[in-house]
Each structure stands twice: as C-alpha cells, then as structure tokens.
Amino acid sequence: MNMVPADGVARGSAIEEFERLLDKKGLVRLLDVFLANREIPVSTQGLIEFTRDSQPTVSRRTDDLVEIGIIEESEGSSPKMFRLNMEHPAASGLLSAYEALHEHVDEIQESSEEFEPESYDFDSGSPFVELFRYPTNGAILSALLHYPDAKLSKRDIAEIADVDSTTVGDNIPILVRIGIATREGEDSRNPKYSLDREHPAADGFLEAIAKLQVAKGPMIPTESEAHETSEQEVISSLHEQLREVMSAFGVQPEEADGAAATQASSRADTRASAEEPDQAFCYEDQRLRFEQRADSVPRTAA
C-alpha cells in the first residue's frame, strides 16, 4: 500500500507545532491510536471504533493530523487507510514518551482516580490520553518543555501558555500526580513548578520539541531582537540620508568621514581622561563641527 505524507509540516514555532498535536481531546485520542499501532494502517471505521467519536469528528481530526504531517494516508485505496508517519520530526519522540508512559502505568493509576487501565474502552486505559485529558494540559506541558530547567509560578506558566492562572491552578495538579511535573513549596502560597527531567516520558517529549525545531530552521527573533534589528535599520537609514545631505553641500562623504574620525579620536582621548564631560568641551566640539560644515560649502563670487 502506498502511503503518502502531507506536503509539509505547517509553519510556526516548534512549541506551537507541538501544542497543535495536543490542543483538542479528539486529536489526542486519535494520536493515541496511531502511536499504539505504530506503522500499522487503520481505517476510518477502525478509528471510530477505537475512539468512540462520531464519523464527522474522526474525519475532521484525521484531516488535521494529515495537515500537520504526523500521520499519512493511503493513496488510491478504498477504504482509505491512515498510519503514523515515522518521518515526521516529532514521531519518534512522541512514540518514546508514549511507551515510557505505558511502562509506568501503575504509578499513573495510583495518582489518578479517573484513570482505568483495565477499562474496556481503548482510550480510557491509556496514560497518554490521561496526561492530556484536558486540552489545556498540552499548553501547560509545552510551557514546562519550553523552559525545562526553570522553576515557574502559576502566573509564569499562564503567560507562557496563554491561559489564565486559575486554569493552570486547576490543571497542573494532574501533571504533578502523573509525575511529569514537580511542585516546590507545598506550604507556600506561590509554589514553583518545573519539568521532572527524571520522568521516563520527559526525554521523549523534549526530543520531539528538539527535532521539530531542527525541522523548522532558525528560531523566530524575539521581540527585543526584532526591536534591536529595527533600530539598526533606522540608524543605517539616517546615516545614508546624512551622506546625501553632505553631498548636496559639496562635501565628499569620504573626506568628512576621515576628518570626523581624526577629530573623534582626539575627542575620545580627551573624554577618556575626564570622569565627567566638560561642558566647555562640548560647546567647542559643536563649534568645530559648524565651522567644518561652513568651510566646506562652496562660495559664489560677490
């Protein structure tokens, strides 16, 4: 059977792409099926039976996963079949995390009253689905993965995950009980949370993020980096405009640059020897600049 992946992974940061895989419960249940079957194809009807979702929901969420690129669909077969795309950057990391969660299913069962590993329903017995029982859990985990060595408050996580602090307070205990997150300051009114790097699934999730980032290429500049670049562009533009004005007055930019460099060197030596700027020196500096400009302007005969 010829399986065809999507044309490419959707654009965006690695963290945003990771969140897209987990931001809807229907997506998580489907992804759980594909991770369980690995490279074994599953039909739409099989997905409906496994997830107990309606046909429209399964079709819509399957299309989402195909668009992301994490699954691939059969070409020219009827019925259409789907399977995990192992060439996707996040596939091996997610599979590693999935297997690690299942290897420690007893600890997860003890930590959650709602988790039933012996349940007849496929997804109810999955620790992967339990971890992302609420879509917000994916955003919270993404925040911890984005800063894997940081200790973050609920407010910090809320800002990073773009959710409110109350939601973080309600949902992060699930991640703590499962063990993927740790809490410091049990008696504190402002506890700190961090990724538990020792948790078996942590390395898999971090691998998925790292490989997504490599596939995405250079990271998008931060706001401060973009602002700095903008300032440099403005300065360069002003320099260019100044050179045009100087040329209009008959001053060759190269000559002015040479004279300015000589004077700047002399002024720098003077300033270096003084703790505070000399006001008289500043006035003299301005006078020299004015005289240089005046001498350089072509004069016409009276």
Short mmCIF file of the C-alpha atoms (twelve columns), coordinates in Angstrom:
data_MODEL
# 
_entry.id   MODEL 
# 
loop_
_atom_site.group_PDB 
_atom_site.id 
_atom_site.type_symbol 
_atom_site.label_atom_id 
_atom_site.label_alt_id 
_atom_site.label_comp_id 
_atom_site.label_asym_id 
_atom_site.label_seq_id 
_atom_site.Cartn_x 
_atom_site.Cartn_y 
_atom_site.Cartn_z 
_atom_site.pdbx_PDB_model_num 
ATOM 1   C CA . MET A 1   0.000   0.000  0.000  1 
ATOM 2   C CA . ASN A 2   1.412   3.355  -0.982 1 
ATOM 3   C CA . MET A 3   1.146   5.777  1.954  1 
ATOM 4   C CA . VAL A 4   1.581   9.485  1.208  1 
ATOM 5   C CA . PRO A 5   2.569   12.045 3.894  1 
ATOM 6   C CA . ALA A 6   1.300   15.610 3.847  1 
ATOM 7   C CA . ASP A 7   3.217   18.115 1.716  1 
ATOM 8   C CA . GLY A 8   4.997   19.507 4.770  1 
ATOM 9   C CA . VAL A 9   4.732   20.412 8.387  1 
ATOM 10  C CA . ALA A 10  2.700   23.555 8.967  1 
ATOM 11  C CA . ARG A 11  4.684   26.719 9.706  1 
ATOM 12  C CA . GLY A 12  5.143   28.061 13.221 1 
ATOM 13  C CA . SER A 13  7.479   27.540 16.149 1 
ATOM 14  C CA . ALA A 14  8.326   24.065 17.441 1 
ATOM 15  C CA . ILE A 15  6.358   24.671 20.643 1 
ATOM 16  C CA . GLU A 16  3.299   25.847 18.702 1 
ATOM 17  C CA . GLU A 17  3.528   22.801 16.462 1 
ATOM 18  C CA . PHE A 18  3.803   20.520 19.483 1 
ATOM 19  C CA . GLU A 19  0.718   22.140 21.022 1 
ATOM 20  C CA . ARG A 20  -1.245  21.675 17.788 1 
ATOM 21  C CA . LEU A 21  -0.879  17.913 18.221 1 
ATOM 22  C CA . LEU A 22  -2.468  18.032 21.665 1 
ATOM 23  C CA . ASP A 23  -4.831  21.002 21.772 1 
ATOM 24  C CA . LYS A 24  -8.037  19.017 21.190 1 
ATOM 25  C CA . LYS A 25  -9.149  15.895 23.006 1 
ATOM 26  C CA . GLY A 26  -10.237 14.296 19.746 1 
ATOM 27  C CA . LEU A 27  -6.720  14.761 18.369 1 
ATOM 28  C CA . VAL A 28  -5.161  13.153 21.442 1 
ATOM 29  C CA . ARG A 29  -7.409  10.088 21.225 1 
ATOM 30  C CA . LEU A 30  -6.610  9.650  17.539 1 
ATOM 31  C CA . LEU A 31  -2.908  10.188 18.092 1 
ATOM 32  C CA . ASP A 32  -3.054  7.611  20.869 1 
ATOM 33  C CA . VAL A 33  -4.430  5.057  18.383 1 
ATOM 34  C CA . PHE A 34  -1.733  5.800  15.817 1 
ATOM 35  C CA . LEU A 35  1.040   5.615  18.423 1 
ATOM 36  C CA . ALA A 36  -0.351  2.278  19.665 1 
ATOM 37  C CA . ASN A 37  -0.466  0.842  16.129 1 
ATOM 38  C CA . ARG A 38  2.801   2.481  15.077 1 
ATOM 39  C CA . GLU A 39  3.084   1.789  11.327 1 
ATOM 40  C CA . ILE A 40  0.048   -0.477 11.059 1 
ATOM 41  C CA . PRO A 41  -2.617  1.258  8.901  1 
ATOM 42  C CA . VAL A 42  -6.035  1.935  10.431 1 
ATOM 43  C CA . SER A 43  -9.254  2.697  8.555  1 
ATOM 44  C CA . THR A 44  -11.675 5.482  9.414  1 
ATOM 45  C CA . GLN A 45  -14.122 2.885  10.733 1 
ATOM 46  C CA . GLY A 46  -11.400 1.443  12.944 1 
ATOM 47  C CA . LEU A 47  -10.642 4.910  14.290 1 
ATOM 48  C CA . ILE A 48  -14.330 5.436  15.078 1 
ATOM 49  C CA . GLU A 49  -14.450 2.148  16.995 1 
ATOM 50  C CA . PHE A 50  -11.266 2.894  18.932 1 
ATOM 51  C CA . THR A 51  -12.088 6.479  19.871 1 
ATOM 52  C CA . ARG A 52  -15.900 6.216  20.077 1 
ATOM 53  C CA . ASP A 53  -16.104 9.595  18.332 1 
ATOM 54  C CA . SER A 54  -18.572 10.334 15.557 1 
ATOM 55  C CA . GLN A 55  -17.615 9.891  11.916 1 
ATOM 56  C CA . PRO A 56  -17.561 13.663 11.211 1 
ATOM 57  C CA . THR A 57  -15.337 14.269 14.249 1 
ATOM 58  C CA . VAL A 58  -12.929 11.481 13.302 1 
ATOM 59  C CA . SER A 59  -12.745 12.677 9.684  1 
ATOM 60  C CA . ARG A 60  -12.147 16.280 10.747 1 
ATOM 61  C CA . ARG A 61  -9.459  15.408 13.297 1 
ATOM 62  C CA . THR A 62  -7.794  12.962 10.911 1 
ATOM 63  C CA . ASP A 63  -7.582  15.719 8.313  1 
ATOM 64  C CA . ASP A 64  -5.963  17.937 10.987 1 
ATOM 65  C CA . LEU A 65  -3.291  15.319 11.711 1 
ATOM 66  C CA . VAL A 66  -2.650  14.756 7.996  1 
ATOM 67  C CA . GLU A 67  -2.237  18.509 7.542  1 
ATOM 68  C CA . ILE A 68  0.222   18.646 10.445 1 
ATOM 69  C CA . GLY A 69  2.053   15.723 8.864  1 
ATOM 70  C CA . ILE A 70  2.168   13.380 11.858 1 
ATOM 71  C CA . ILE A 71  0.085   10.767 10.015 1 
ATOM 72  C CA . GLU A 72  -0.025  9.735  6.382  1 
ATOM 73  C CA . GLU A 73  -2.910  8.438  4.306  1 
ATOM 74  C CA . SER A 74  -3.129  5.725  1.669  1 
ATOM 75  C CA . GLU A 75  -3.226  6.706  -1.963 1 
ATOM 76  C CA . GLY A 76  -5.837  5.197  -4.239 1 
ATOM 77  C CA . SER A 77  -7.113  2.583  -1.773 1 
ATOM 78  C CA . SER A 78  -10.666 2.005  -0.620 1 
ATOM 79  C CA . PRO A 79  -11.343 2.330  2.219  1 
ATOM 80  C CA . LYS A 80  -8.724  4.976  2.888  1 
ATOM 81  C CA . MET A 81  -6.150  3.937  5.484  1 
ATOM 82  C CA . PHE A 82  -4.033  6.033  7.864  1 
ATOM 83  C CA . ARG A 83  -0.908  5.398  9.914  1 
ATOM 84  C CA . LEU A 84  1.764   7.173  11.919 1 
ATOM 85  C CA . ASN A 85  4.289   8.989  9.715  1 
ATOM 86  C CA . MET A 86  7.632   7.977  11.221 1 
ATOM 87  C CA . GLU A 87  9.367   10.563 9.034  1 
ATOM 88  C CA . HIS A 88  7.670   13.391 10.915 1 
ATOM 89  C CA . PRO A 89  10.148  15.161 13.257 1 
ATOM 90  C CA . ALA A 90  8.002   14.611 16.367 1 
ATOM 91  C CA . ALA A 91  7.068   10.971 15.687 1 
ATOM 92  C CA . SER A 92  9.983   9.154  17.339 1 
ATOM 93  C CA . GLY A 93  9.948   11.414 20.412 1 
ATOM 94  C CA . LEU A 94  6.198   11.062 20.912 1 
ATOM 95  C CA . LEU A 95  6.441   7.297  20.450 1 
ATOM 96  C CA . SER A 96  9.234   7.143  23.039 1 
ATOM 97  C CA . ALA A 97  7.154   9.188  25.507 1 
ATOM 98  C CA . TYR A 98  4.086   7.050  24.773 1 
ATOM 99  C CA . GLU A 99  5.964   3.814  25.511 1 
ATOM 100 C CA . ALA A 100 7.514   5.269  28.668 1 
ATOM 101 C CA . LEU A 101 4.090   6.282  29.967 1 
ATOM 102 C CA . HIS A 102 2.751   2.763  29.391 1 
ATOM 103 C CA . GLU A 103 5.767   1.225  31.129 1 
ATOM 104 C CA . HIS A 104 4.876   3.232  34.259 1 
ATOM 105 C CA . VAL A 105 1.132   2.789  34.068 1 
ATOM 106 C CA . ASP A 106 0.859   1.590  37.686 1 
ATOM 107 C CA . GLU A 107 2.241   4.843  39.080 1 
ATOM 108 C CA . ILE A 108 -0.173  6.835  36.916 1 
ATOM 109 C CA . GLN A 109 -3.108  4.683  38.042 1 
ATOM 110 C CA . GLU A 110 -2.239  5.335  41.677 1 
ATOM 111 C CA . SER A 111 -2.053  9.083  41.077 1 
ATOM 112 C CA . SER A 112 -5.384  9.496  39.276 1 
ATOM 113 C CA . GLU A 113 -8.838  8.464  40.423 1 
ATOM 114 C CA . GLU A 114 -10.263 8.757  36.889 1 
ATOM 115 C CA . PHE A 115 -7.657  6.601  35.163 1 
ATOM 116 C CA . GLU A 116 -8.781  3.000  34.493 1 
ATOM 117 C CA . PRO A 117 -6.055  0.980  32.738 1 
ATOM 118 C CA . GLU A 118 -8.273  -2.142 32.712 1 
ATOM 119 C CA . SER A 119 -11.142 -0.292 31.054 1 
ATOM 120 C CA . TYR A 120 -12.764 -1.918 28.037 1 
ATOM 121 C CA . ASP A 121 -12.658 1.427  26.235 1 
ATOM 122 C CA . PHE A 122 -9.386  1.774  24.342 1 
ATOM 123 C CA . ASP A 123 -8.613  5.392  25.213 1 
ATOM 124 C CA . SER A 124 -9.762  5.237  28.866 1 
ATOM 125 C CA . GLY A 125 -6.934  2.833  29.616 1 
ATOM 126 C CA . SER A 126 -4.217  4.969  28.012 1 
ATOM 127 C CA . PRO A 127 -1.866  7.018  30.202 1 
ATOM 128 C CA . PHE A 128 -1.171  9.197  27.148 1 
ATOM 129 C CA . VAL A 129 -4.838  10.193 26.948 1 
ATOM 130 C CA . GLU A 130 -4.953  10.635 30.731 1 
ATOM 131 C CA . LEU A 131 -1.997  13.024 30.643 1 
ATOM 132 C CA . PHE A 132 -3.763  15.203 28.084 1 
ATOM 133 C CA . ARG A 133 -7.291  14.618 29.400 1 
ATOM 134 C CA . TYR A 134 -7.876  18.364 29.143 1 
ATOM 135 C CA . PRO A 135 -6.573  20.267 26.088 1 
ATOM 136 C CA . THR A 136 -5.047  22.901 28.371 1 
ATOM 137 C CA . ASN A 137 -2.685  20.248 29.744 1 
ATOM 138 C CA . GLY A 138 -0.881  20.249 26.415 1 
ATOM 139 C CA . ALA A 139 -0.315  24.008 26.642 1 
ATOM 140 C CA . ILE A 140 0.884   23.730 30.252 1 
ATOM 141 C CA . LEU A 141 3.284   20.894 29.426 1 
ATOM 142 C CA . SER A 142 4.532   22.862 26.421 1 
ATOM 143 C CA . ALA A 143 5.389   25.768 28.745 1 
ATOM 144 C CA . LEU A 144 7.401   23.445 31.003 1 
ATOM 145 C CA . LEU A 145 9.135   21.879 27.993 1 
ATOM 146 C CA . HIS A 146 9.957   25.344 26.641 1 
ATOM 147 C CA . TYR A 147 11.844  26.108 29.879 1 
ATOM 148 C CA . PRO A 148 12.859  22.597 31.027 1 
ATOM 149 C CA . ASP A 149 15.269  23.766 33.742 1 
ATOM 150 C CA . ALA A 150 13.250  26.705 35.088 1 
ATOM 151 C CA . LYS A 151 11.082  26.902 38.185 1 
ATOM 152 C CA . LEU A 152 7.881   28.634 37.159 1 
ATOM 153 C CA . SER A 153 4.987   30.082 39.124 1 
ATOM 154 C CA . LYS A 154 1.377   29.576 38.050 1 
ATOM 155 C CA . ARG A 155 1.463   33.123 36.711 1 
ATOM 156 C CA . ASP A 156 4.622   32.387 34.691 1 
ATOM 157 C CA . ILE A 157 3.049   29.283 33.167 1 
ATOM 158 C CA . ALA A 158 -0.178  31.140 32.426 1 
ATOM 159 C CA . GLU A 159 1.710   33.841 30.500 1 
ATOM 160 C CA . ILE A 160 3.777   31.325 28.529 1 
ATOM 161 C CA . ALA A 161 0.830   29.041 27.772 1 
ATOM 162 C CA . ASP A 162 -1.543  31.954 27.105 1 
ATOM 163 C CA . VAL A 163 -4.163  30.723 29.577 1 
ATOM 164 C CA . ASP A 164 -5.422  32.202 32.841 1 
ATOM 165 C CA . SER A 165 -3.808  31.414 36.207 1 
ATOM 166 C CA . THR A 166 -6.947  29.767 37.539 1 
ATOM 167 C CA . THR A 167 -6.886  27.226 34.710 1 
ATOM 168 C CA . VAL A 168 -3.225  26.471 35.444 1 
ATOM 169 C CA . GLY A 169 -4.063  26.017 39.128 1 
ATOM 170 C CA . ASP A 170 -6.876  23.599 38.250 1 
ATOM 171 C CA . ASN A 171 -4.964  21.525 35.693 1 
ATOM 172 C CA . ILE A 172 -1.318  21.364 36.684 1 
ATOM 173 C CA . PRO A 173 -2.012  19.030 39.655 1 
ATOM 174 C CA . ILE A 174 -2.776  16.319 37.056 1 
ATOM 175 C CA . LEU A 175 0.724   16.697 35.598 1 
ATOM 176 C CA . VAL A 176 2.182   16.648 39.102 1 
ATOM 177 C CA . ARG A 177 0.258   13.492 40.091 1 
ATOM 178 C CA . ILE A 178 1.327   11.734 36.891 1 
ATOM 179 C CA . GLY A 179 4.882   12.796 37.671 1 
ATOM 180 C CA . ILE A 180 5.846   14.739 34.551 1 
ATOM 181 C CA . ALA A 181 5.894   17.959 36.618 1 
ATOM 182 C CA . THR A 182 7.185   18.691 40.108 1 
ATOM 183 C CA . ARG A 183 5.982   21.208 42.678 1 
ATOM 184 C CA . GLU A 184 8.182   23.010 45.178 1 
ATOM 185 C CA . GLY A 185 6.763   24.775 48.207 1 
ATOM 186 C CA . GLU A 186 3.903   22.593 49.401 1 
ATOM 187 C CA . ASP A 187 3.001   25.082 52.123 1 
ATOM 188 C CA . SER A 188 3.743   28.132 50.003 1 
ATOM 189 C CA . ARG A 189 1.053   30.410 48.604 1 
ATOM 190 C CA . ASN A 190 3.162   30.742 45.468 1 
ATOM 191 C CA . PRO A 191 4.574   27.296 44.627 1 
ATOM 192 C CA . LYS A 192 7.013   26.772 41.779 1 
ATOM 193 C CA . TYR A 193 6.613   24.119 39.122 1 
ATOM 194 C CA . SER A 194 9.135   22.551 36.792 1 
ATOM 195 C CA . LEU A 195 9.531   19.690 34.353 1 
ATOM 196 C CA . ASP A 196 10.664  16.488 36.072 1 
ATOM 197 C CA . ARG A 197 13.670  15.635 33.929 1 
ATOM 198 C CA . GLU A 198 13.816  12.215 35.589 1 
ATOM 199 C CA . HIS A 199 10.338  11.221 34.435 1 
ATOM 200 C CA . PRO A 200 10.543  8.426  31.830 1 
ATOM 201 C CA . ALA A 201 8.458   10.364 29.289 1 
ATOM 202 C CA . ALA A 202 10.344  13.675 29.635 1 
ATOM 203 C CA . ASP A 203 13.161  12.772 27.245 1 
ATOM 204 C CA . GLY A 204 10.697  11.705 24.565 1 
ATOM 205 C CA . PHE A 205 8.763   14.961 24.721 1 
ATOM 206 C CA . LEU A 206 11.987  17.002 24.711 1 
ATOM 207 C CA . GLU A 207 13.227  15.004 21.711 1 
ATOM 208 C CA . ALA A 208 10.004  15.801 19.848 1 
ATOM 209 C CA . ILE A 209 10.440  19.531 20.545 1 
ATOM 210 C CA . ALA A 210 14.131  19.485 19.559 1 
ATOM 211 C CA . LYS A 211 13.530  17.690 16.261 1 
ATOM 212 C CA . LEU A 212 10.614  19.957 15.413 1 
ATOM 213 C CA . GLN A 213 12.903  22.936 15.964 1 
ATOM 214 C CA . VAL A 214 15.584  21.492 13.690 1 
ATOM 215 C CA . ALA A 215 12.963  20.890 11.008 1 
ATOM 216 C CA . LYS A 216 11.672  24.442 11.401 1 
ATOM 217 C CA . GLY A 217 15.101  26.020 10.959 1 
ATOM 218 C CA . PRO A 218 16.266  29.172 12.786 1 
ATOM 219 C CA . MET A 219 14.004  30.343 15.564 1 
ATOM 220 C CA . ILE A 220 11.817  33.418 15.065 1 
ATOM 221 C CA . PRO A 221 13.511  36.503 16.595 1 
ATOM 222 C CA . THR A 222 12.221  37.582 19.976 1 
ATOM 223 C CA . GLU A 223 10.502  40.960 20.372 1 
ATOM 224 C CA . SER A 224 13.688  42.523 21.796 1 
ATOM 225 C CA . GLU A 225 15.814  41.093 18.963 1 
ATOM 226 C CA . ALA A 226 13.358  42.395 16.388 1 
ATOM 227 C CA . HIS A 227 13.395  45.821 18.079 1 
ATOM 228 C CA . GLU A 228 17.208  45.894 18.038 1 
ATOM 229 C CA . THR A 229 17.241  45.000 14.348 1 
ATOM 230 C CA . SER A 230 14.708  47.750 13.659 1 
ATOM 231 C CA . GLU A 231 16.888  50.306 15.478 1 
ATOM 232 C CA . GLN A 232 19.932  49.284 13.430 1 
ATOM 233 C CA . GLU A 233 17.966  49.697 10.218 1 
ATOM 234 C CA . VAL A 234 16.836  53.191 11.288 1 
ATOM 235 C CA . ILE A 235 20.408  54.214 12.142 1 
ATOM 236 C CA . SER A 236 21.674  52.945 8.797  1 
ATOM 237 C CA . SER A 237 18.933  54.887 7.017  1 
ATOM 238 C CA . LEU A 238 19.817  58.089 8.899  1 
ATOM 239 C CA . HIS A 239 23.495  57.665 8.011  1 
ATOM 240 C CA . GLU A 240 22.574  57.319 4.369  1 
ATOM 241 C CA . GLN A 241 20.391  60.439 4.488  1 
ATOM 242 C CA . LEU A 242 23.206  62.414 6.164  1 
ATOM 243 C CA . ARG A 243 25.637  61.419 3.454  1 
ATOM 244 C CA . GLU A 244 23.170  62.618 0.810  1 
ATOM 245 C CA . VAL A 245 22.827  65.997 2.551  1 
ATOM 246 C CA . MET A 246 26.605  66.350 2.781  1 
ATOM 247 C CA . SER A 247 26.944  65.597 -0.901 1 
ATOM 248 C CA . ALA A 248 24.346  68.282 -1.670 1 
ATOM 249 C CA . PHE A 249 26.586  70.829 0.136  1 
ATOM 250 C CA . GLY A 250 29.600  69.696 -1.855 1 
ATOM 251 C CA . VAL A 251 31.191  67.682 0.942  1 
ATOM 252 C CA . GLN A 252 32.593  64.357 -0.117 1 
ATOM 253 C CA . PRO A 253 31.435  61.744 2.440  1 
ATOM 254 C CA . GLU A 254 34.847  60.070 2.413  1 
ATOM 255 C CA . GLU A 255 36.616  63.337 3.280  1 
ATOM 256 C CA . ALA A 256 34.112  64.122 6.020  1 
ATOM 257 C CA . ASP A 257 34.431  60.611 7.422  1 
ATOM 258 C CA . GLY A 258 38.211  60.957 7.531  1 
ATOM 259 C CA . ALA A 259 38.113  64.353 9.221  1 
ATOM 260 C CA . ALA A 260 35.458  63.174 11.641 1 
ATOM 261 C CA . ALA A 261 37.482  60.099 12.508 1 
ATOM 262 C CA . THR A 262 40.551  62.182 13.295 1 
ATOM 263 C CA . GLN A 263 38.593  64.585 15.463 1 
ATOM 264 C CA . ALA A 264 36.687  61.733 17.110 1 
ATOM 265 C CA . SER A 265 39.951  60.059 18.074 1 
ATOM 266 C CA . SER A 266 41.234  63.278 19.627 1 
ATOM 267 C CA . ARG A 267 37.954  63.853 21.465 1 
ATOM 268 C CA . ALA A 268 37.886  60.255 22.702 1 
ATOM 269 C CA . ASP A 269 41.352  60.674 24.250 1 
ATOM 270 C CA . THR A 270 40.200  63.835 25.998 1 
ATOM 271 C CA . ARG A 271 36.998  62.217 27.304 1 
ATOM 272 C CA . ALA A 272 38.855  59.122 28.485 1 
ATOM 273 C CA . SER A 273 40.927  61.270 30.862 1 
ATOM 274 C CA . ALA A 274 37.880  63.002 32.361 1 
ATOM 275 C CA . GLU A 275 35.375  61.399 34.694 1 
ATOM 276 C CA . GLU A 276 32.599  63.869 33.802 1 
ATOM 277 C CA . PRO A 277 32.017  65.532 30.402 1 
ATOM 278 C CA . ASP A 278 33.342  69.095 30.225 1 
ATOM 279 C CA . GLN A 279 30.525  71.431 29.140 1 
ATOM 280 C CA . ALA A 280 33.011  73.847 27.522 1 
ATOM 281 C CA . PHE A 281 34.476  70.900 25.610 1 
ATOM 282 C CA . CYS A 282 31.005  70.013 24.307 1 
ATOM 283 C CA . TYR A 283 30.454  73.558 23.083 1 
ATOM 284 C CA . GLU A 284 33.881  73.556 21.383 1 
ATOM 285 C CA . ASP A 285 33.053  70.257 19.755 1 
ATOM 286 C CA . GLN A 286 29.856  71.705 18.313 1 
ATOM 287 C CA . ARG A 287 31.694  74.855 17.112 1 
ATOM 288 C CA . LEU A 288 34.275  72.766 15.239 1 
ATOM 289 C CA . ARG A 289 31.526  70.802 13.548 1 
ATOM 290 C CA . PHE A 290 29.784  74.031 12.485 1 
ATOM 291 C CA . GLU A 291 32.998  75.603 11.149 1 
ATOM 292 C CA . GLN A 292 33.862  72.416 9.244  1 
ATOM 293 C CA . ARG A 293 30.427  72.437 7.610  1 
ATOM 294 C CA . ALA A 294 30.654  76.194 6.809  1 
ATOM 295 C CA . ASP A 295 34.146  75.889 5.278  1 
ATOM 296 C CA . SER A 296 33.015  73.021 3.104  1 
ATOM 297 C CA . VAL A 297 30.106  74.899 1.495  1 
ATOM 298 C CA . PRO A 298 31.070  76.254 -1.981 1 
ATOM 299 C CA . ARG A 299 31.041  80.047 -2.067 1 
ATOM 300 C CA . THR A 300 29.984  82.106 -5.090 1 
ATOM 301 C CA . ALA A 301 31.792  85.291 -6.168 1 
ATOM 302 C CA . ALA A 302 30.173  88.540 -4.990 1 
# 
